[in-house]
Amino acid sequence: MSNAEQAGQPRRFLVILNPIAGRRRQVFLRKTIETLERAGFIVTIAATTQRGDAEAMARSAATGDDRPDAVVAAGGDGTINEVANGLAGTGMIMGIIPMGTANVLASELGIGAWSGPVSRTLIDGVAKPIHMGDIDGRRFLMMAGAGYDARVTARIDPVIKYRWGKAAYGLAGLLEWLEPPAAPFEVVVDGRSYETAWMIAANGRRYAGRYIVAPMARLDAPSLTVCLMPGAGRRDMLRYLAAIGRDRLDREKDVQFIEAQEVLVPKAPGALIEIDGDFHGPGPARLALAPDTLNLVQPR
């Protein structure tokens, strides 16, 4: 997996830890680190103190003189996103210790958020290149959404999210659903215009944890899978959410899936944007396939 491994030397991991997530899952983190150290890894932990620290730490590790063999993101999908942005274009190997609310990337890789599979992946896995999405220069790993889900993430208070976990998303989703429906907006996908009320640009199959939104999407595929949900009413949103919960969104007759390289999202009241489960901001924005790949440790 690394030059150090090939030379027969202990492998060096820098673990960038979101300590808020760490407090929630201390036993899981401790068991994972202990397993790595028993396997001969040298593990250094660097804790973040505020948003943006993980990205800066990852970039510094990847471009400094004393490079580790891999940088491991220990936290939720937001922390993993930050580390990926810090490592983009550096060639550094990245691993994950999923400790968040949804853990979408971990579900996509089939390792869940359990110490055994996570440890085995970091010890015995193989670094493979994956494609990433890009939104105006910022990378995303699993998805970017415009519409309903972004408006939900905009409602979430970080303190409530920490205390309530997934229930925080459920409450925010209910409050947003009770609001008067937002008007549809126009997106441009590879030069063609479409009207939609909710758009998901998927880089992988999973969404909000274990749910499958785009069964045809793959992390190693050089394209995004754009999912367009045109219905704007409360019943439409309830229907889409129920279909996502049953992994059957691709069977809804009005839902359209498009393999694409570029999506343009307008500036519109309902067209807020989220990436990898965290609120990003309002449009306008350009979503595209990133020009570089990320070397991600995955199960063999």
C-alpha positions as a printed NumPy array, in Angstrom:
array([[  0.   ,   0.   ,   0.   ],
       [  2.958,   2.359,   0.48 ],
       [  6.668,   2.732,  -0.054],
       [  7.27 ,   2.172,   3.647],
       [  5.385,  -1.103,   3.492],
       [  7.437,  -2.262,   0.516],
       [ 10.665,  -1.411,   2.355],
       [  9.6  ,  -3.51 ,   5.332],
       [  9.339,  -0.493,   7.649],
       [  6.409,   0.277,   9.964],
       [  3.739,   2.18 ,   8.084],
       [  3.007,   5.697,   9.288],
       [ -0.561,   6.953,   9.502],
       [ -1.567,  10.503,  10.337],
       [ -5.104,  10.347,  11.756],
       [ -6.911,  13.684,  11.505],
       [ -9.605,  13.512,  14.176],
       [-12.751,  15.549,  14.607],
       [-12.857,  15.401,  18.428],
       [-16.594,  16.107,  18.545],
       [-17.249,  12.919,  16.575],
       [-14.578,  11.197,  18.674],
       [-16.447,  11.884,  21.909],
       [-19.482,  10.1  ,  20.521],
       [-17.572,   6.975,  19.555],
       [-14.546,   6.798,  21.833],
       [-14.544,   3.006,  22.197],
       [-14.744,   2.498,  18.431],
       [-11.859,   4.902,  17.826],
       [ -9.696,   3.408,  20.584],
       [-10.195,  -0.162,  19.338],
       [ -9.384,   0.86 ,  15.776],
       [ -6.172,   2.676,  16.759],
       [ -5.075,  -0.202,  19.015],
       [ -5.628,  -2.694,  16.198],
       [ -3.549,  -0.592,  13.816],
       [ -0.703,  -0.303,  16.327],
       [ -0.709,  -4.05 ,  17.013],
       [ -0.399,  -4.574,  13.261],
       [  2.802,  -2.511,  13.218],
       [  1.509,   0.885,  12.204],
       [  2.861,   4.076,  13.714],
       [ -0.214,   6.222,  14.349],
       [ -0.096,   9.955,  15.008],
       [ -3.333,  11.746,  15.909],
       [ -3.978,  15.395,  15.079],
       [ -7.226,  16.864,  16.454],
       [ -9.114,  19.656,  14.751],
       [-10.466,  22.65 ,  16.653],
       [-12.658,  24.331,  14.041],
       [-14.067,  23.938,  10.562],
       [-11.313,  24.035,   7.939],
       [ -8.62 ,  22.552,  10.178],
       [ -8.887,  19.074,   8.665],
       [ -8.336,  20.379,   5.145],
       [ -5.345,  22.492,   6.184],
       [ -3.786,  19.642,   8.187],
       [ -4.201,  17.198,   5.306],
       [ -2.653,  19.565,   2.788],
       [  0.27 ,  20.309,   5.11 ],
       [  0.906,  16.591,   5.677],
       [  0.764,  15.8  ,   1.963],
       [  3.064,  18.61 ,   0.869],
       [  5.495,  18.785,   3.799],
       [  8.919,  17.217,   4.125],
       [  7.869,  14.568,   6.683],
       [  5.071,  12.898,   4.718],
       [  3.185,   9.993,   6.317],
       [  2.331,   6.952,   4.227],
       [ -1.363,   7.784,   4.453],
       [ -3.662,  10.392,   5.937],
       [ -6.735,   8.959,   7.669],
       [ -9.873,  11.031,   8.249],
       [-11.563,  10.135,  11.554],
       [-14.947,  11.81 ,  11.712],
       [-18.149,  12.232,   9.782],
       [-18.675,  12.785,   6.085],
       [-17.916,  16.496,   6.538],
       [-14.497,  15.763,   8.04 ],
       [-13.82 ,  13.199,   5.312],
       [-14.761,  15.818,   2.72 ],
       [-12.325,  18.315,   4.232],
       [ -9.439,  15.826,   4.253],
       [-10.184,  14.85 ,   0.654],
       [-10.054,  18.511,  -0.361],
       [ -6.713,  18.885,   1.397],
       [ -5.277,  15.841,  -0.393],
       [ -6.723,  16.568,  -3.845],
       [ -3.99 ,  16.622,  -6.459],
       [ -1.206,  15.551,  -4.066],
       [ -1.163,  11.794,  -4.752],
       [ -1.293,  11.079,  -1.002],
       [ -3.164,   7.936,   0.073],
       [ -6.296,   8.532,   2.146],
       [ -8.104,   6.21 ,   4.564],
       [-11.217,   6.701,   6.661],
       [-12.4  ,   5.915,  10.175],
       [-16.12 ,   6.72 ,   9.874],
       [-17.502,   8.273,  13.055],
       [-20.296,  10.527,  11.867],
       [-24.072,  10.522,  11.617],
       [-24.638,   9.069,   8.147],
       [-21.218,   7.641,   7.131],
       [-22.233,   7.527,   3.47 ],
       [-18.773,   6.808,   2.038],
       [-18.204,   3.974,   4.52 ],
       [-21.516,   2.425,   3.474],
       [-20.55 ,   2.779,  -0.18 ],
       [-17.269,   0.938,   0.479],
       [-19.097,  -1.813,   2.37 ],
       [-17.223,  -1.321,   5.648],
       [-19.958,   0.4  ,   7.66 ],
       [-18.899,   2.051,  10.902],
       [-17.626,  -0.988,  12.798],
       [-14.11 ,  -1.317,  14.164],
       [-13.385,  -4.754,  12.666],
       [-14.123,  -4.015,   8.981],
       [-12.644,  -0.518,   9.246],
       [ -9.409,  -1.812,  10.796],
       [ -9.103,  -4.645,   8.269],
       [ -9.567,  -2.208,   5.41 ],
       [ -6.823,   0.109,   6.703],
       [ -4.455,  -2.818,   7.356],
       [ -5.104,  -5.081,   4.37 ],
       [ -6.895,  -2.835,   1.906],
       [ -5.612,  -1.439,  -1.332],
       [ -5.411,   2.189,  -2.425],
       [ -7.484,   2.679,  -5.573],
       [ -8.168,   5.927,  -7.449],
       [-11.7  ,   7.279,  -7.24 ],
       [-13.214,  10.183,  -9.109],
       [-14.542,  13.182,  -7.219],
       [-17.085,  15.829,  -7.989],
       [-16.229,  19.517,  -8.074],
       [-18.389,  22.504,  -7.196],
       [-16.72 ,  25.771,  -8.092],
       [-13.299,  24.428,  -7.101],
       [-14.386,  22.467,  -4.02 ],
       [-14.417,  18.666,  -4.153],
       [-17.188,  16.337,  -3.041],
       [-16.964,  12.574,  -2.691],
       [-20.49 ,  11.138,  -2.689],
       [-23.043,  13.709,  -3.75 ],
       [-24.15 ,  17.282,  -4.169],
       [-27.799,  18.165,  -3.81 ],
       [-29.829,  21.21 ,  -4.828],
       [-33.322,  21.758,  -3.496],
       [-35.075,  19.958,  -0.668],
       [-32.125,  18.188,   0.971],
       [-29.969,  21.324,   0.896],
       [-32.744,  23.33 ,   2.539],
       [-32.908,  20.62 ,   5.211],
       [-29.163,  20.802,   5.918],
       [-29.398,  24.586,   6.147],
       [-31.782,  24.138,   9.091],
       [-29.552,  21.841,  11.143],
       [-27.881,  23.235,  14.234],
       [-24.478,  21.55 ,  14.829],
       [-25.206,  21.198,  18.55 ],
       [-28.521,  19.447,  17.889],
       [-26.85 ,  17.272,  15.249],
       [-24.214,  16.192,  17.796],
       [-26.791,  15.416,  20.465],
       [-29.506,  13.847,  18.336],
       [-27.591,  12.283,  15.438],
       [-29.855,  11.19 ,  12.578],
       [-32.924,  12.445,  14.447],
       [-31.686,  15.985,  13.798],
       [-32.042,  15.384,  10.062],
       [-35.497,  13.9  ,  10.59 ],
       [-36.692,  16.944,  12.524],
       [-35.209,  19.386,  10.007],
       [-36.733,  17.379,   7.162],
       [-40.171,  17.512,   8.771],
       [-39.949,  21.248,   9.37 ],
       [-38.92 ,  21.844,   5.763],
       [-41.708,  19.579,   4.473],
       [-44.27 ,  21.617,   6.442],
       [-43.149,  24.83 ,   4.748],
       [-44.972,  25.994,   1.596],
       [-43.398,  24.057,  -1.31 ],
       [-40.53 ,  25.859,  -3.036],
       [-40.886,  26.614,  -6.718],
       [-39.057,  24.386,  -9.216],
       [-35.877,  25.731, -10.757],
       [-33.982,  25.162, -13.985],
       [-30.714,  23.255, -14.149],
       [-28.507,  22.846, -17.206],
       [-27.054,  19.352, -17.603],
       [-24.345,  19.076, -20.258],
       [-25.858,  22.029, -22.11 ],
       [-29.496,  20.926, -21.915],
       [-32.066,  22.612, -19.658],
       [-34.351,  20.743, -17.278],
       [-36.892,  21.959, -14.72 ],
       [-36.661,  20.213, -11.368],
       [-37.657,  20.684,  -7.745],
       [-34.843,  18.552,  -6.334],
       [-31.574,  17.537,  -7.943],
       [-28.917,  15.12 ,  -6.703],
       [-25.587,  14.823,  -8.519],
       [-24.382,  11.421,  -7.337],
       [-20.782,  10.222,  -7.485],
       [-21.701,   6.915,  -5.821],
       [-24.795,   4.822,  -5.203],
       [-25.434,   5.68 ,  -1.545],
       [-27.253,   8.596,   0.007],
       [-27.876,   9.592,   3.65 ],
       [-26.162,   6.444,   4.902],
       [-27.214,   3.074,   3.559],
       [-29.892,   4.223,   1.089],
       [-29.316,   3.695,  -2.626],
       [-30.375,   6.636,  -4.778],
       [-28.393,   6.034,  -7.969],
       [-27.733,   2.288,  -8.405],
       [-25.838,   2.93 , -11.647],
       [-23.32 ,   5.37 , -10.132],
       [-19.746,   4.293,  -9.308],
       [-16.871,   6.014,  -7.539],
       [-14.461,   4.88 , -10.261],
       [-16.676,   5.989, -13.158],
       [-15.597,   9.191, -14.986],
       [-19.035,  10.818, -14.747],
       [-21.687,  12.033, -12.337],
       [-25.171,  10.536, -12.214],
       [-27.654,  13.39 , -12.087],
       [-31.022,  12.554, -10.534],
       [-33.857,  14.965, -11.319],
       [-37.087,  14.963,  -9.257],
       [-39.533,  17.425, -10.856],
       [-42.497,  17.208,  -8.463],
       [-42.592,  20.218,  -6.135],
       [-45.609,  19.488,  -3.918],
       [-45.622,  18.016,  -0.413],
       [-46.996,  14.727,  -1.728],
       [-44.229,  14.6  ,  -4.317],
       [-41.517,  15.123,  -1.701],
       [-43.094,  12.499,   0.547],
       [-43.204,  10.101,  -2.405],
       [-39.536,  10.708,  -3.249],
       [-38.456,  10.289,   0.385],
       [-40.425,   7.05 ,   0.697],
       [-38.85 ,   5.749,  -2.519],
       [-35.365,   6.606,  -1.227],
       [-36.146,   4.784,   2.014],
       [-37.044,   1.66 ,  -0.006],
       [-34.059,   1.977,  -2.415],
       [-36.578,   2.363,  -5.239],
       [-36.142,   5.943,  -6.411],
       [-35.081,   4.697,  -9.852],
       [-38.56 ,   3.151, -10.233],
       [-40.438,   6.427,  -9.862],
       [-41.797,   7.217, -13.333],
       [-41.156,  10.958, -13.204],
       [-37.584,  10.7  , -11.889],
       [-34.876,  11.062, -14.521],
       [-31.255,   9.871, -14.327],
       [-28.582,  11.368, -16.595],
       [-24.885,  10.487, -16.852],
       [-23.202,  13.876, -17.026],
       [-19.979,  15.846, -16.891],
       [-21.387,  19.249, -15.902],
       [-24.428,  20.668, -14.102],
       [-25.231,  24.362, -13.79 ],
       [-27.436,  25.3  , -10.826],
       [-29.069,  28.754, -10.944],
       [-29.558,  31.412,  -8.325],
       [-33.115,  30.704,  -7.189],
       [-34.953,  30.779,  -3.837],
       [-35.318,  27.   ,  -3.676],
       [-31.943,  26.121,  -5.197],
       [-29.774,  25.924,  -2.093],
       [-26.885,  23.439,  -2.325],
       [-25.41 ,  20.787,  -0.02 ],
       [-22.307,  18.664,  -0.545],
       [-21.625,  15.372,   1.234],
       [-24.422,  16.048,   3.713],
       [-23.348,  19.532,   4.808],
       [-24.872,  22.835,   3.736],
       [-22.78 ,  24.558,   1.052],
       [-24.716,  27.706,   0.172],
       [-27.011,  29.222,  -2.449],
       [-26.607,  29.037,  -6.206],
       [-25.465,  29.831,  -8.77 ],
       [-22.914,  27.039,  -8.984],
       [-21.181,  24.788, -11.484],
       [-20.947,  21.091, -10.645],
       [-18.585,  18.915, -12.66 ],
       [-16.286,  15.928, -12.501],
       [-13.047,  16.95 , -10.784],
       [ -9.917,  16.912, -12.969],
       [ -7.966,  14.795, -10.447],
       [ -8.562,  11.515,  -8.621],
       [ -8.111,  10.504,  -4.97 ],
       [ -6.163,   7.434,  -3.831],
       [ -8.614,   5.925,  -1.334],
       [ -7.931,   2.809,   0.77 ],
       [-10.695,   0.292,   0.004],
       [-11.398,  -3.351,   0.865],
       [ -9.574,  -5.775,  -1.399]])
